[in-house]
């Protein structure tokens, strides 16, 4: 096995590539700062936004994954937590009294100030807020489904790996120009090239590259 397949990467980075290949603009380790003092309150593993008219390839649009992309609003905003094992949401995203979601929404600037409280309430209670202009969702990524305190969207590594396999397979030539991708993104493509005939081998190699545990039967 090549050295790049043993490179140090992480589950968070696999989630990053999954969202990026689905047309999301992403920020990693988005820090929630306090109103006073120097210590951060918490951080978001991935903060991502995708716009309604996103279309990769003008002649034949690439088909994105409805699991994360289905959205009627103009802006599809995701606040994502990534766990190596069971999907979970950290306390700062479920404890309403902390007010961290209010701070994230204010920092993003995707809502008028007078709508932040209602949107935050919806996220704390339902894991989602749907407005005409923006949709906001909490997402939990992980190796297996967990019992979340709110009905937030859960996306498993198996699903993400399958999507990436299908994206490279369906758009083989378009996804060869990767010279400006980060090292783990280039490794992801090389893993596909070396295992393009067997999806199971591709999945196993991706799990090793990104430090994932073995797949769990659901």
Secondary structure as the mmCIF struct_conf table of DSSP 4:
data_model
#
loop_
_struct_conf.conf_type_id
_struct_conf.id
_struct_conf.beg_label_comp_id
_struct_conf.beg_label_asym_id
_struct_conf.beg_label_seq_id
_struct_conf.end_label_comp_id
_struct_conf.end_label_asym_id
_struct_conf.end_label_seq_id
HELX_RH_3T_P HELX_RH_3T_P1 UNK A 3 UNK A 6
BEND BEND1 UNK A 7 UNK A 7
HELX_RH_AL_P HELX_RH_AL_P1 UNK A 11 UNK A 21
TURN_TY1_P TURN_TY1_P1 UNK A 22 UNK A 23
STRN STRN1 UNK A 25 UNK A 32
BEND BEND2 UNK A 35 UNK A 39
STRN STRN2 UNK A 42 UNK A 51
TURN_TY1_P TURN_TY1_P2 UNK A 52 UNK A 53
BEND BEND3 UNK A 56 UNK A 60
HELX_LH_PP_P HELX_LH_PP_P1 UNK A 61 UNK A 65
HELX_RH_AL_P HELX_RH_AL_P2 UNK A 66 UNK A 69
BEND BEND4 UNK A 72 UNK A 74
STRN STRN3 UNK A 75 UNK A 82
BEND BEND5 UNK A 84 UNK A 85
STRN STRN4 UNK A 86 UNK A 86
HELX_RH_3T_P HELX_RH_3T_P2 UNK A 91 UNK A 93
TURN_TY1_P TURN_TY1_P3 UNK A 94 UNK A 94
HELX_RH_3T_P HELX_RH_3T_P3 UNK A 96 UNK A 98
HELX_RH_AL_P HELX_RH_AL_P3 UNK A 100 UNK A 108
TURN_TY1_P TURN_TY1_P4 UNK A 109 UNK A 109
BEND BEND6 UNK A 111 UNK A 111
HELX_RH_3T_P HELX_RH_3T_P4 UNK A 113 UNK A 115
HELX_RH_AL_P HELX_RH_AL_P4 UNK A 116 UNK A 126
BEND BEND7 UNK A 127 UNK A 127
STRN STRN5 UNK A 128 UNK A 130
BEND BEND8 UNK A 132 UNK A 133
STRN STRN6 UNK A 134 UNK A 142
BEND BEND9 UNK A 143 UNK A 143
STRN STRN7 UNK A 144 UNK A 144
BEND BEND10 UNK A 149 UNK A 150
STRN STRN8 UNK A 153 UNK A 156
HELX_RH_AL_P HELX_RH_AL_P5 UNK A 157 UNK A 170
TURN_TY1_P TURN_TY1_P5 UNK A 171 UNK A 173
HELX_RH_3T_P HELX_RH_3T_P5 UNK A 174 UNK A 176
TURN_TY1_P TURN_TY1_P6 UNK A 179 UNK A 180
BEND BEND11 UNK A 181 UNK A 181
HELX_RH_AL_P HELX_RH_AL_P6 UNK A 183 UNK A 194
BEND BEND12 UNK A 195 UNK A 195
TURN_TY1_P TURN_TY1_P7 UNK A 196 UNK A 197
HELX_RH_AL_P HELX_RH_AL_P7 UNK A 199 UNK A 209
TURN_TY1_P TURN_TY1_P8 UNK A 210 UNK A 211
#
